[in-house]
Each structure stands twice: as structure tokens, then as C-alpha cells.
């Protein structure tokens, strides 16, 4: 027991010695006066930009600010009015409570004993709710509900600053710079009455006098289609007076999207202004339904992503809300506003084909009253399933009379003679747009199918298939044509020898499986060499010159024969 007490005593002495050494060895760094920092209470020190950007405070409300400084010890604090130099507070806390419209700059100054100071400039603005008109200076405010093209109601309160002034509130189709820009106008006129504009001048069906400092409620029922409006006014708590019925627009326009205000200089020495507040706009109808940009039915492979732009416009410029309903689970719609949106399709690739098939898509566009629908279908396909790529209609062509015959598009021919007249129609070239091959996939097979309508010959002839490297456009070039032995053309690759022979019955011809793999290998090489979906691969059918010593004639349907135009049937596989 004594030993334990002794050990405890020794340990205590050692611990006190260590602590004493630490106190001697460690000292806090000394802060200079220039290390003075100013913070929002409990926040970081990035207050300078916010303070300069400033604060808007409605008259009658307050803004409480609390700052902190570091080091706090021996640092004096002042809030100083920049204009007058008056010290408003010596506390870290300051309350701004405007009693009138104003813009006021207040400096927060923290000072160290050396005289070094840190100043942060705060910009405060005291505002009334709503707007105050300005003398001969137009103010225009965008209608938040968007462009109005049918019937709608405008309501607001206005307070004249004095009697017998000349001030207006208008509704128009843009930024106002003059009275004639406005379609609908309500005025506090210089005679002390409320009137409105009717077609060619101001008028009032009934008399209502106004007085300085009194609130008057104004209501305008506007019909943009007929370009007319009704005006009602009442003194606060008083009877509603009809100022005008079926008044005609001053500016005859069928869409309105702004309201405006201005004070005239009727009394130059003291013209007076008015305050406008509690502005409300209610849309009742829009006079035409939105119109969509058409979307064709879509096809996308499982596992791929497809973005489709959706756009609808109001014929008279009205605002539009887009909405998608009952979308399949792999689809998402984003409304960007202003009648534009994006549909994103991303069918699942790991759900055992759960998204495969045909799906109905419906998007609605509403302009507050009228609704239009955009309906189309999207087919989700197995990414490895066979799909057809049709020949380009415009540029499929033949070689004729020693040159490209661009006019001979309905049929392609092999028409060969070595005697008098020379070589004639002997070659047909067909452009096919390269399909989009998803990442991780490659072409497994590509089988060409054509519909032969004529096959005549005096001798045995074989017609061979070639592939020509991809290009950005579908234009067929003279270098695409060749009269020679199979697979000796430096500009093309032989795919199938004896695809069609003389004497074969007319009708559909498809390449054999081995040739389909050959063409797939060629297509994959094009992708590997930088070719992209949408560029054009060219396939040629031409007679083998080894066989030719006299006349032969082959014709097959071209691009203009929609039902039986040449087709590539493509299948994919994993790389």
C-alpha cells in the first residue's frame, strides 16, 4: 500500500514537470494590427462583396446585422453614415429601418490602437412596395404570366402624390418609350379626374375625382382579340365606377406582354407622381391553341440514350407550359420554359428485354386556356436484332455512256457491249447511311437485298458486289465505277462474286451468309478508321469483265421504288 502511494506521488511530480515544460516551450503567435478580420457573426469573412451589393428593405421593415472582428481585444467599432460622417453605432450590431425611399451608404469601421482600420462599405436601400412613376421617364414591367393573346384582367392600386397631376398606367406589347406604344391606358388627368384612352383620345363614361394620398383601385378587363377593354375604378372603400366600356385600343395589337407607367410634366415646377402597387394579372383565355413542331415515330436500341427536343409555340406569342403524362419508366421530360423541353429516353439494358416493344408518348402544351397534344411512338429494339438500312433515294445512280447518269435513278442496269457503241450501262452504285452502333457492339452481319426486274444476256455473265469506303456525303463519284476482273479495283473491296448470274429468275436477291459477314467486316473497319453514323457506305453491283464479250442486260429497282428499294439488313453483336 505504501509502495502504491509512493509511485502515485512520483507520477504526479513527473506530470507537473512535463506540463511546466510545455508551457515554456509553446507560445501563441503574435497578431499584427494588419491581421484584423471582419466577419458576419458565426460565418466566414467573405462579407465585403455582399455588403457592397447591398440590401433592399421595404419601408416599415427592419434588417438586423451582427458582425464580429478578430482580434476583438482593443479594437474599436463604428457604423458611420458615409454622407454626413455621423456615427450611428459603436456596437457590432446594426439595425437598418428605412422610413422613406432612399439609397444610403453606411461604413463599418474597425480600428486597432495603432490607428490601422478595416472598413466595409454597406449599401442600404429603402423601398416601398410596388413602383413610383418618374417624371418623363418610362418604366416598363414584364407581365409575369407571359404574353396575353385572349382575355385577361389587370388590377392594381395607385396613390397620387398631389392633386391635378398627369400620370398614366398602360398595357402594351413591349418596352414603352411614348404614350402611343400603349394599347390600354388609365390616367389621372390634370383636371383632377380619372379617365382612359378610347381609340383616338381620352374619355370617361362616369366622373371620378382623385385626391392626393388616397388609394384608388383600378380594374381593366381586356380582350386582345377584339382589341377593346373595360375600365373600372373606385376610391378605397367607395363604390365602383365604370370609367369606360368597350374602349378601343390606342395601339392596335393582338398580343400584350408589358405594363408601363410614367408621370408627365403638366406642372413643371411640381408635376407630381403616383405610386402603383398590388399589381395582379389574371389570364382567362388565350385565343389560339399552341402548335407543336412535329416528331416522327422513333426507334432506339435497348441500352442506348436518345435526347429529343420538344417545341411548341403560341400563334400569337403567348406563354406555354409543357407537360408529359404517363411516360414509360425509361423516359424523362424536362420543361425548359418558353415552350421548349427535352425528352430523354434511356431504356434499360439489363432487365431481360423488359422495355422492348412499342410505347406511346404524349406531350401537352397549354397556354392557360387552350391545350394541344403531341403524340408519337417510340420502339425499343433489341440492340442485336436485325434492322434495315434503306438506300439513299437521291444519289443512287448508274454509270452510263462513259459518265455518271444522275437522271437514271428508278432502275440500275448492267448493260454491256464490247462492239460498236462501246460500253453502256454496266454499273449501279448505292449509298447507305452508316447506322449508329452502340459502344461495346460491332456489326455481325450486313446482307444486301435487291429486286431484279430484268435479267437478259446472250452469254454467261456474273454480277458481283463491291463495297466502297465511307464518305461524309451520299454523292456518287466517277471513281466509284469500275470495269474489270472481280476484286481488282483499287478503290473498292470485293464482297460477293456471282451475286446474280444471267438466267437467274427475276425477283428478290439477297447476299449469302458468308458475304454478309464479309460486308460486316468491311463496315467495322470503316468505324475503326474513323467513320461515324450518318456518313455513307457505298455498295456497287457490276458485271465481271472476264465474262464479257458481248451484250447483257440487268435491271433492279432503285431508290425511287419505295416498296422494293435496295436494303441492307444489319445485325449487331458484342465486341
Buried (B, 14 or more C-beta within 10 A) or exposed (E): EEEEEEEEEEEEEEEEEEEEEEEEEEEEEEEEBEEBEBBBEEEEEEBBEEBEEBBEBEBEEEBEBBBBBBEEEEBEBBBBEEEEEEEBBEEBEBEBEBEEEEEBBBBBBBBBEEEBBBEBBBBBBBBBEBBBBEBEEBBBBEBEBBBBBBBBBBBBBBBBBBBBBBBBBBBBBBEBEEBEBBBBBBBBBBEBBBBBBBEEEBBBBEEBEBEEEBBBBBBBBBBBBEBBBBBBBBBEEEEEBEBBBEBBBBBEBBBBBBBBBBBBEBEEEEBBBBBBBEBEBEBBBBBBBBBBEEBEEBEBBBBBEBEBEBBBBBBBBBBBBBEBEEBBEBBEBEBEEEBBBEBEBBBBBEEEEEBBEEBEBEBBBBBBBBBBEBEBEBEBBBBBEBBEBBBBBEBBBBBBEEEBBBEBBEBBBBBBBEEEEEBBBBBBBBBBBBBEBBEEBBBBBBBBBBBBBEBEBEEEBBBBBBBBBBBEEBBBEEEBBBBEEBEEBEBBBBBBEBBBBBEBEEEEBBBEEEBBBBBBBBBBBBBEEEBEEEBBBBBBBBBBBEBBBEBBBBBBBBBEBEEBBBBBBBBBEEE
